[in-house]
Amino acid sequence: MFFQIYGETAGWQLLGWLLVFTGLVVMNEIARRSKAGGIACFLALPAALTVYFIAIYVGAASGAEWALKNDTYVHMNSWFHYAKLYAATAGCIGFMVLKYHWGKAGKSHGFKAFPFIIVAINILIAVASDFESAIHAGSLAGGWWLSSEGVWLYGGWWNVLNGLAGLLNIFCMTGWWGIYSSKDKKDMLWPDMIWVYVLAYDIWNFQYTYLNLPTHSWYCGLALLLAPTFAAALWNKGGWIQNRANTLALWCMFAQVFPLFQDASRFTTVTSVYGQGGIAAAMGSSMPTIAEPTAQGIISVLSFAVNVFVFAYILKRAKVQKKNPWKNEIFTDTKDYKEAMERA
């Protein structure tokens, strides 16, 4: 098993996953279905949280005990968490500009490239974190290192390979300017981003969380990835990337304010040993982790292989169609594309 789900806490862990998955699906619907919902979730709430975060760090700098003991300050102080929160939120705001045609940017053809740019930035943040783990490990063969949040991570060549898969995934996005607004103004659509890309992205991103967020992966590696895919598959055709940005931003906000939900509660679920030969970190960490280099390596190889295959598939289609796959849409003959364009 990839996760430690057994014993007396198993029921709570499964319930926690269901609550997170359902909550993300519902909150995404609230955010996407009206301007008021989107503004509340991605303008008002982040603004209030920014004031809260600044207050915490100002308090901590002055030695205030309440700030030094604040859960956000203690458990979520990594650069990665703040970078993801604000990059994802920026994406949500930009997507609203496009779907509501706000201002000159919302009506500009050039701004249609914004979704590609912000998704690429979000991927690069994770890639940098993957490479960081490999560097801190001290050896590509594998090594433990303690994060600023008190979590032991086992980095190695698998981080490098998955980071390379992430870089490749950026160029698996096609039809950068093929961005549309749905007829009912509920969604920003990217029809050329069909299931082929979603599969490559989800495998890569799951492996990122499995390697670098072992105490969070049950939620941000499974529930958070499946929620936008679930919505796009069943009713929000062509809107996967908007679903992904919305749920990612909302989850980052929740996790930043209530980190103990994942780290120290009955819902806590950490990555588990796979088969035999697991290496445990028993080095005084308050959140012990178990690493299995074989499993880490296999999933990274799969992540890289899938992204190589998808990239090659894109180049093949582009060659047959005699198109630049990044300037032009190349999946126009697929069912996914046609269903999305019916809404555009």
N, C-alpha and C positions, 0 to 999 in steps of 0.2 A: 504493500500500500504506500501511496505517496504521503499520506497524512496519518497522524496518530489519532484515530477515531475508534475508541474502544473503552470498555469499562463504564463506570458510573456517569461519566461526562458525555458519552457518545450522543445521547438523546439531546442534550443541550447544544452540542456542537452542530448537529444536524438542524436543530431548530434555529440556531443562530444563522446558519447559512441560508435557510429558507427565508428568514426575516430580512436579511440583507438583500437577497435576490429580489424578493417581492417589493421591498421598499425602494430599490433602485428603479425597477420597472414603473412603479406608481409615480415616483418623483419625476422621472423622465417624462411621463405623460403630462404631468402638471406643468412642467417647464416648457414643453413643446407646443401645447395646445392653445396657449394664449400669450399675448405680449406681457400681461400682468404677471403671469407665472414665470416667464423667462426673466423679466426685469427683477422680480423678487429674488429668484434663485441665483442669478449671475451678475447682478449689479448691487442690489441692496445688501444681500447677505455677505458677499465677499468684502464689501466696504466696511460693514460692522465688524467682521472677523479681523480685518486688517488693523483696525483700531485696537482690538483685543490683543492681537499678537504684539503690536508695538508696545502696548502697556505692559505686557509680560516681560519683554526684554529690557524695557526701561527700568522696571521694578527690579529685575534680576541684576542689572548693572549697578543699581544703587544698594544692592544687598538685601532687598525686601524678602523676608522669609516666604511669604505667600507666593511670590513669583518663582523663587528658587525651587520650591516644592510643587509648583504647578505641573500637572501631568503633561501638558503640551511642551513645556520647557524641558522636562526630564526625559520624556519618551519619544518626542518627535522633533528633535533639534537638528536633524540632518539637512544639508542643503537640498538633497533630492526631493524631500517631501514638499518644501516650499516651492521649489522650481516646478514640480508637477502640478501643484494646486493652481498656481497663477498662470502657467502655460495653458492648462486645460480650460481655465476660466476665460482666458483671452480668446481661446478658440470658440467657446460658447457665445461670447459677445460678438465676435466676427461673423459667426454663422447667423446670428439674429440680424446683423446688418445686411447680410446677403438675402435672407429669406423675406425680410420686411422692406428691402430696398431703401434702407435709411441713408439719407444724405447722398453726397456725390459718390462716396465709396460704394454704397449699396447698388448704385446704378451703373458703376464703372465695370467695363469688361476686364480691365486689368486686375481689379480686386478679386476676380473669380479665382485667381491663383492663391489667394490667402489660405484656403483649406489645406492645400498641399504644403504650403510653407509652415503653417502652425503644427500640422501633423508631423512633418519632418523634424521640427524643433522638439516636439514631445518624444519622438523616437530617439533623437540624439541625446537627450537628457538621460534616458535609460541606457543607451550605449555607453555613455561616459561613466555611468555608475557601474556597468559591467566591467569595463576596463579598469576602473578604480579598484574593484575587488580583486582582479587578477594581479594588479601591481602590489596591493597591500599583502597579498598572500605570500609574496616573496619568492615564489617558484611556480612555474607553469604546471609542475607535477602536482601541486596542491599545497595549501597551507592555511592555517586558521588566522583570523585577525578579528579584533574587537572593534565594532562600530562605535560611533559616538553615542549611540543609544543603548549601549550595553548588550548588544546581540553579537554572538560569535558567528562569523561567516567563514565558510570553507571555499576559498577562491582557487582558481586554477585555469588550465587551458580551455575548460568548458565555458568560462566567462568570455574569453577572447573569441571563441567560435560563435557564441550566441551574439556577441557584439557585432561581429561581421555579418551575421544573419540580419540583424537590425539595420545595418547600413544598406544591405541589399534590399531590404523590405521597403525602404524609402523609394527606390526606383521601380518597385512593383506597383506603385500608384500610377495609374494611366489617366489620360484625358484631363489634365490639370485644369483646363478652362471649361470643362463640361459640367458646370455647376448651374443648378436651376432652383427655382422656388416652386413649391407645390401650389396647385390651384387654390387650395384652401388656406394658404399662407402658414400652415402649421410646421412645414419642414423645409430645410435646405436639402436638396437632393444631389447626389453624386452618382448618377446611373452607371457609369463605367466602373465603379468600385463594386464589382460583383463578388460572389461567394469565394472565388478563387483567391482574391486578395485577403478577404476576411479570414480565411483558413490559415494563410501564411502568417498574418499578423497575430492571430490568436495563439498559435503554437509558439511563435517567437516570444510574445509577451508573457505567456504563462511560464515559459522557461526563465525569463528574466525574474519574475516574482519568486519562483521556486528557488533560484540561486541566491537572490539578494534580499528577499523579504520573507524568510522562512517562518516568521511568526505571524505573517499577514496573508500568505499565499492562498490559504483556504478561502479567504474572502476576496482579496483583490486579484487573485490569480484564477479563480473559478467563477464565483458569483458575479464579480464585476465585469468579466469578459463575456459571460453567457447572457447577462441581462440585455445589453444592446443587440446582440446577435439574435436573441429570442424575439425581440420586438421587430427587428428588421425582417426576420423570416416570416412572421405571421401577419403583420399589418402595416408596418412602416417601410414599404418597399422603396429602396433607394436612399433611405435615411440612416443607414448604419453608422456613418461617421458622425452624424449629429448625435445619435443615441450614445455613441461611445464617448464623445466629448462631454455631454450632459452628465452621464452617470459617473464618469471619471472625476469631474469637478466636484460633484455632490459628495461622492465618496471621500475624496481628499479632505473636504471641509469637515465632514463627520469624523474621520479618523484623526484629524489634527486636533480636534477639540476633545474627543473621547477615545484616546488611544488605549485605555485599559480594557475596552471592549474586546480588543484583539489580544492584548498583551497579558492581562492578568484578571480574567473573569472565568466564569463557568463556560463561556463560549470560546475561550482560547483554544486554538488548534494549530499545532506546529507541524512542519514537514517531518516525515517519518523515514526510518530506515527501509531500504528496498532490498529484500533478500538478505544475504549474509555479508559480513565484512563491513558493516557500517562503522563509521568513525564518530565517536561522541565527543563533544566539547564539554568537558567538566572542569572548567577553569575559573569557577567563581561567578559565572554569568548568572544573572537573575532569571534569564530566559534560556535554559539549556537547549541546544540544537543538536540534531543527529544528521550527519551528512553521509551520503552514499556516493562516492566518486563515480562508480560505474553507472548508476542511474543518471547522475548529473551529466556525464559524458554522452550517454545514449540520447538523452533528450536534446542536448545541444547539437549533436550530429543530425538528429531528425529536424530540428529547427532550421539549421543551415541548409540541409538537403531540400526541404520543402520550398524554401525561399529561392534556392538556385533553380529548382524545377519551374516554379512560377515565373521567375524572371526569364528563363529560356522560352517558356510557353508564350510569354508576351512578345519577345523578340521574333518568334516564329510567326505569330499572327500579324505582327507589324510588317514583316517582310512580305508575307502573302498579300496583304492589303496595300502595300507600298505607302505606309503611313508612318509618321513619327508618333510613337505610342504615348508620348508625354504631351505633345501639342494637340493630338487628335484622340478621339474615342475609338477603341478597337474592339469593343465587345457589343457593338450595336445589334448583332444578330442573335444575341442570347436572350433567354427568357427573362432573366433578372433585369437586364437593361430595358427591355420592352415594357415590363410591368412598372418599372420606375418612371419611364417616360410617359406612360398613360396618366400619371399624377402630375406631370410637370406643366 
